[in-house]
Amino acid sequence: MNRLLLVALIAAALAPVHAADPAKPAATPAAGTKNLLPDDGDAAWKDIIAATTPPVPPAEWNQKEPTKDEYDAFRLKMGESAAVAADKAKEFQARFPKHAHADDAKELRTEMLKAAVSLGVKTREDELVALVGKGGGAGNSGGAAAAPAPGDAFGKRMSEAVTAARKLEGKGMKAMLAEFEAQIRSIQKDFPDRPEVYGALLEVAQGLGGEKGIAITKEVEASKAPDEFKKMAAGAREEILAEQKKTERIGKPLDLKFTAIDGRAVDVAALKGKVVLIDFWATWCGPCIGELPNVLAAYEKLHPKGFEIVGISFDQEKDTLEAFVKKRKMAWVQYFDGEGWGNKFGKEFGIRGIPSMWLIDKKGNLRDLEARDGLAAKVEKLLAE
């Protein structure tokens, strides 16, 4: 079981399992006609590896237990992320068939689809069945934890660790991660030379976040782990610190100035008296497009009452963005620098996944880092203050 498959296993298995809400159909990140990956094979593979990292649970969950709806929404978000990784792996196979990681991409695509389906993205079931057959999908009860079915002693222990963590679902994500860490520590004593253990610890670190997560990343860096995992640890620590910085921004003004693609000057500080949505998105992002009807509806209803939107696009082609905005009648301003994931504000604000939606209140202070769910209701509440 390599690190990439372990990511899929842990991401799916540690997400709490609830019945799907029929009123909330799963968004499906489909691969469009535009390439998702850069043209260089090595850079494309790095992009795929980054895409396999599941979203980090909101930092506030460490202080306040999330509701069932919040669990379900995060679970689906993880599924959508896995589906995007599967799409990128599929594209990699097609565009770089002679690359050293072509076979890895094939294997990764299957595992990411298993994770996506088990996490609620049911619209990818047919694609998964086409790849592995009816008997090799995610199943109806076991989720991705049952998918790898490892036969070796180490793999068996890893599966048992996931099962033990799942038993604590009722106590919340933090308890599940704590149990999983304890299980991994025990496995490490018996299998000290298995590098997958370090990958599992890093998943725990990213899930827990905060000082505990940082401590684990430092532990991995100082260990005998392969250099690959030490680099991952350094990256994970940067991500955790970025998440902390995002949380620290809540209740404070957001410094955001730029010239929009249509020439308009934008200064969020000058929008006091209005409620402002900062929407980090891209035209190639399936979940972003899935959310667009909700964003448009909220804008149409609440713009006359003082609701504004500022788009931060992660696109790389200006013409594509301009055409899309015009076609969808998105009247609000858009920031574009053509850097994709290297987007200036994306890096400054620690954006690791899109769509990401932030809300700023009428006083100009950042109030919500998870505005995607119940957007219109949240905006109305802030407008009423």
C-alpha positions in Angstrom: 0.0 0.0 0.0 1.8 3.2 -1.1 1.3 6.6 0.3 -1.2 7.7 -2.4 -3.5 4.8 -1.7 -3.2 5.4 2.0 -4.4 8.9 1.5 -7.5 7.6 -0.2 -8.1 5.1 2.5 -7.7 7.5 5.4 -9.6 10.3 3.7 -12.6 8.2 3.1 -12.5 6.0 6.2 -12.1 8.8 8.8 -15.1 10.8 7.4 -18.2 10.1 9.5 -20.8 8.0 7.7 -24.3 9.4 7.6 -27.2 8.8 5.2 -27.1 11.0 2.2 -29.5 14.0 2.2 -31.8 13.6 -0.8 -32.4 17.3 -0.8 -28.7 17.9 -1.4 -27.5 16.1 -4.6 -23.8 15.6 -4.8 -21.9 18.0 -7.0 -19.8 16.2 -9.5 -16.4 17.6 -10.6 -16.3 16.5 -14.2 -13.3 16.8 -16.4 -14.2 19.4 -19.0 -12.6 20.1 -22.4 -9.9 22.3 -20.8 -6.8 20.6 -19.4 -6.6 20.3 -15.7 -2.9 19.7 -15.6 0.1 21.7 -16.7 1.9 20.7 -19.9 5.1 19.4 -18.2 4.8 15.8 -17.1 6.8 16.2 -13.8 4.8 19.3 -12.9 1.6 17.5 -13.7 2.5 14.7 -11.4 3.2 17.1 -8.6 -0.2 18.6 -9.2 -1.8 15.2 -8.9 0.0 14.4 -5.6 -1.2 17.8 -4.2 -4.7 16.9 -5.3 -4.7 13.7 -3.3 -4.4 15.6 0.0 -7.9 15.7 1.4 -9.4 18.9 2.7 -8.5 19.8 6.3 -11.4 19.9 8.7 -12.3 23.4 9.8 -10.1 24.6 12.7 -13.2 25.6 14.8 -14.1 21.9 15.0 -11.3 21.5 17.6 -13.3 23.8 19.9 -16.9 23.2 18.9 -18.3 19.8 17.8 -19.7 20.1 14.3 -23.4 19.3 13.6 -24.5 16.4 11.5 -25.1 18.8 8.5 -21.6 20.2 8.9 -20.2 16.6 9.0 -22.2 15.7 5.9 -21.1 18.9 4.0 -17.4 18.2 4.9 -17.7 14.5 3.9 -19.1 15.5 0.5 -16.3 18.1 0.1 -13.8 15.4 0.7 -15.5 13.3 -2.0 -15.5 16.1 -4.5 -11.8 16.6 -3.8 -11.1 12.9 -4.4 -13.1 13.0 -7.6 -11.0 16.0 -8.9 -7.9 14.0 -8.1 -9.3 11.1 -10.1 -10.0 13.3 -13.1 -6.5 14.6 -13.0 -5.1 11.1 -12.8 -7.2 10.1 -15.8 -5.9 13.1 -17.8 -2.3 12.2 -16.8 -2.7 8.7 -18.2 -4.0 10.1 -21.5 -1.5 12.9 -21.9 1.7 11.3 -20.4 1.4 7.6 -21.2 5.2 7.1 -21.2 5.9 9.0 -18.0 7.4 7.0 -15.1 4.3 7.5 -13.0 1.8 6.5 -15.7 1.0 3.2 -14.0 0.7 5.0 -10.6 -1.8 7.4 -12.1 -4.0 4.5 -13.3 -4.0 3.0 -9.8 -4.5 6.3 -8.2 -7.5 7.1 -10.4 -9.3 3.9 -9.2 -8.6 4.5 -5.5 -9.7 8.2 -5.7 -12.9 7.2 -7.4 -13.5 4.6 -4.7 -13.0 7.3 -2.1 -15.2 9.8 -3.9 -18.1 7.3 -4.3 -17.9 6.2 -0.7 -17.9 9.8 0.5 -21.2 10.6 -1.3 -20.3 11.5 -4.9 -22.7 8.9 -6.3 -22.7 10.3 -9.8 -19.2 8.7 -10.2 -20.4 5.1 -9.5 -20.8 4.1 -13.2 -17.3 5.3 -13.9 -15.9 3.3 -11.0 -17.8 0.2 -12.0 -16.5 0.5 -15.6 -13.0 0.5 -14.2 -13.1 -2.3 -11.6 -16.4 -4.1 -12.2 -19.4 -4.4 -9.9 -17.6 -6.4 -7.3 -14.7 -4.0 -6.9 -16.4 -0.7 -6.2 -16.6 1.1 -2.9 -19.4 -1.1 -1.6 -22.6 -0.2 0.2 -21.5 -0.4 3.8 -17.8 -0.6 4.3 -16.7 2.5 2.4 -13.2 3.0 1.1 -11.8 1.2 4.1 -12.9 -2.1 2.7 -11.7 -1.3 -0.8 -7.9 -2.2 -0.7 -8.5 -5.5 1.1 -4.8 -5.9 1.9 -3.5 -9.4 2.5 -0.2 -8.8 4.3 0.2 -8.4 8.0 0.9 -4.7 7.8 -2.0 -4.0 5.6 -4.3 -5.9 7.9 -3.1 -3.8 10.9 -3.7 -0.6 8.9 -7.3 -1.7 8.1 -7.9 -2.6 11.7 -6.6 0.8 12.7 -9.1 2.5 10.4 -11.9 0.3 11.8 -11.0 1.2 15.4 -11.1 4.9 14.5 -14.5 4.5 12.8 -16.0 3.0 15.9 -15.6 6.4 17.6 -17.6 8.2 15.0 -20.2 9.3 17.5 -17.6 11.1 19.5 -16.5 13.3 16.6 -13.6 13.8 14.3 -11.1 14.7 16.9 -11.7 11.5 18.9 -11.5 9.4 15.7 -8.1 11.0 14.7 -6.8 10.5 18.2 -7.7 6.8 18.1 -6.2 6.4 14.7 -3.0 8.0 15.8 -2.8 5.7 18.8 -3.3 2.7 16.5 -0.6 4.0 14.1 1.9 4.4 17.0 1.3 0.8 17.9 1.8 -0.4 14.4 5.0 1.7 14.1 6.5 -0.3 17.0 6.0 -3.6 15.2 6.8 -2.2 11.7 9.4 0.5 12.3 10.7 0.4 8.7 7.4 0.9 6.9 7.4 4.4 5.5 3.6 4.3 5.1 3.4 4.9 8.8 4.8 8.4 8.4 2.2 9.1 5.7 -0.5 8.1 8.1 0.9 10.3 10.9 0.9 13.2 8.5 -2.7 12.7 7.6 -3.4 12.8 11.4 -1.4 16.0 11.7 -3.4 17.7 8.9 -6.6 16.5 10.3 -5.9 17.7 13.9 -4.1 20.9 12.9 -3.0 23.3 15.5 0.0 22.8 17.8 -0.5 19.0 17.9 -0.4 18.8 14.1 2.7 20.9 14.0 4.4 18.7 16.6 3.7 15.6 14.5 5.1 17.2 11.3 8.3 18.2 13.2 8.5 14.6 14.5 8.4 13.2 11.0 11.0 15.6 9.8 13.4 14.6 12.6 12.8 10.9 12.0 14.4 8.3 9.8 11.6 8.7 7.3 12.4 8.8 3.6 13.2 12.3 2.2 9.9 12.3 0.4 8.0 12.1 3.6 10.1 14.8 5.3 9.3 17.1 2.4 5.6 16.2 2.9 6.0 17.0 6.6 7.4 20.4 5.8 4.6 21.1 3.4 2.0 19.9 5.9 3.4 22.2 8.6 3.1 25.2 6.2 -0.5 24.2 5.5 -1.4 24.0 9.1 0.2 27.3 9.9 -1.7 28.8 6.9 -4.9 27.4 8.4 -4.1 29.0 11.8 -3.5 32.3 10.1 -6.8 32.1 8.3 -8.6 31.5 11.7 -6.7 34.4 13.2 -8.1 36.7 10.5 -11.6 36.2 11.7 -13.0 39.4 13.2 -10.4 41.6 11.5 -10.4 43.7 8.3 -9.2 42.0 5.1 -6.7 43.9 3.1 -7.6 43.2 -0.5 -7.0 45.6 -3.4 -6.6 45.0 -7.1 -7.7 46.0 -10.6 -10.4 43.7 -11.9 -10.3 42.1 -15.4 -12.8 44.7 -16.6 -10.7 47.6 -15.3 -12.6 48.3 -12.1 -10.6 49.3 -9.1 -11.4 47.1 -6.1 -10.7 47.9 -2.5 -12.6 45.7 0.0 -12.0 48.2 2.8 -14.0 50.8 0.8 -17.0 48.5 0.8 -17.9 49.1 4.5 -21.7 49.2 5.0 -22.1 46.2 2.6 -21.8 42.4 3.2 -19.1 41.1 0.8 -18.5 37.5 -0.4 -14.9 36.7 -1.3 -15.3 33.8 -3.8 -12.1 31.8 -4.5 -13.0 29.7 -7.6 -12.1 28.8 -11.2 -13.9 28.0 -14.4 -12.3 24.5 -14.5 -13.4 23.6 -11.0 -16.4 21.3 -11.1 -17.6 22.0 -7.5 -17.3 25.8 -8.2 -19.6 25.5 -11.2 -21.9 23.4 -9.1 -22.2 26.2 -6.6 -22.7 28.9 -9.1 -26.5 28.8 -9.3 -26.6 29.3 -5.5 -24.2 32.2 -5.7 -26.1 33.8 -8.6 -29.5 33.4 -6.8 -28.1 35.0 -3.6 -26.6 37.9 -5.6 -29.8 38.5 -7.5 -31.9 38.5 -4.3 -29.6 40.4 -2.0 -27.5 42.7 -4.1 -30.1 45.4 -3.9 -30.0 45.2 -0.1 -26.2 45.7 0.0 -24.6 42.3 -0.9 -21.5 42.4 -3.0 -19.2 39.6 -4.4 -15.5 39.7 -5.2 -14.3 36.9 -7.3 -10.7 35.6 -7.0 -10.1 33.4 -10.1 -7.6 30.6 -10.2 -7.8 30.4 -14.0 -4.8 30.5 -16.2 -6.4 31.9 -19.4 -8.0 35.3 -19.3 -10.1 34.8 -22.4 -11.7 31.7 -20.9 -12.5 33.5 -17.7 -14.0 36.6 -19.5 -16.1 34.4 -21.8 -17.4 32.3 -18.9 -18.3 35.4 -16.8 -20.1 37.0 -19.7 -22.0 33.8 -20.6 -23.1 33.2 -17.0 -24.0 36.9 -16.4 -21.7 37.2 -13.4 -21.8 41.0 -12.8 -19.3 41.2 -10.0 -15.6 41.9 -10.2 -13.0 39.3 -10.8 -9.3 39.1 -9.9 -7.1 37.3 -12.4 -3.3 36.9 -12.6 -3.0 33.7 -14.7 -1.0 31.9 -12.0 -3.5 29.1 -11.3 -2.7 27.6 -7.9 0.1 30.2 -7.6 -2.6 32.9 -7.5 -1.3 35.9 -5.5 -4.2 36.1 -3.1 -4.7 32.3 -2.9 -1.1 32.1 -1.6 -1.5 35.1 0.7 -4.6 33.8 2.3 -3.7 30.1 2.4 -6.3 28.8 0.0 -5.7 25.0 -0.5 -9.0 24.1 -2.1 -11.7 25.7 -4.2 -14.5 26.7 -4.0 -13.6 28.6 -0.8 -16.0 31.4 0.2 -15.4 34.0 2.9 -17.9 36.6 4.2 -17.1 40.1 5.4 -19.6 42.0 7.5 -20.8 45.6 7.1 -18.0 46.8 9.4 -15.4 45.4 7.0 -14.4 42.5 9.3 -14.0 38.9 8.1 -16.7 36.8 9.8 -17.0 33.4 8.0 -14.5 31.2 6.3 -17.1 28.5 5.4 -19.8 30.6 3.7 -20.6 28.0 1.0 -23.3 26.2 3.0 -26.4 28.3 3.5 -24.9 31.3 1.8 -28.1 33.3 1.3 -29.1 32.8 4.9 -25.7 33.8 6.2 -25.7 37.0 4.1 -29.2 37.9 5.2 -28.2 37.6 8.8 -25.1 39.8 8.4 -27.2 42.4 6.4 -29.6 42.5 9.4 -26.9 43.4 11.9 
